[in-house]
């Protein structure tokens, strides 16, 4: 769990640092894209909170918003 939390924090820092950039590094995209599906397929008994955070991270990275906060939806929703 500690390693996963460290990964989450690293990606969230990367999101903040690159917020104004039009491109992101390919290795970060590969690490985040499909993360929940990978965890679900590769490991048994993954706690639900880890799967939730993996989904949340994908939304933050690719869509630019955090689905767990009301009022933080993208414009038009």
Secondary structure as the mmCIF struct_conf table of DSSP 4:
data_model
#
loop_
_struct_conf.conf_type_id
_struct_conf.id
_struct_conf.beg_label_comp_id
_struct_conf.beg_label_asym_id
_struct_conf.beg_label_seq_id
_struct_conf.end_label_comp_id
_struct_conf.end_label_asym_id
_struct_conf.end_label_seq_id
HELX_RH_AL_P HELX_RH_AL_P1 UNK A 2 UNK A 17
TURN_TY1_P TURN_TY1_P1 UNK A 18 UNK A 20
BEND BEND1 UNK A 22 UNK A 22
HELX_RH_AL_P HELX_RH_AL_P2 UNK A 26 UNK A 32
TURN_TY1_P TURN_TY1_P2 UNK A 33 UNK A 34
HELX_RH_AL_P HELX_RH_AL_P3 UNK A 35 UNK A 42
BEND BEND2 UNK A 44 UNK A 45
HELX_RH_AL_P HELX_RH_AL_P4 UNK A 48 UNK A 58
HELX_RH_PI_P HELX_RH_PI_P1 UNK A 59 UNK A 63
BEND BEND3 UNK A 64 UNK A 65
TURN_TY1_P TURN_TY1_P3 UNK A 67 UNK A 68
BEND BEND4 UNK A 69 UNK A 69
TURN_TY1_P TURN_TY1_P4 UNK A 70 UNK A 71
HELX_LH_PP_P HELX_LH_PP_P1 UNK A 73 UNK A 74
TURN_TY1_P TURN_TY1_P5 UNK A 75 UNK A 76
#
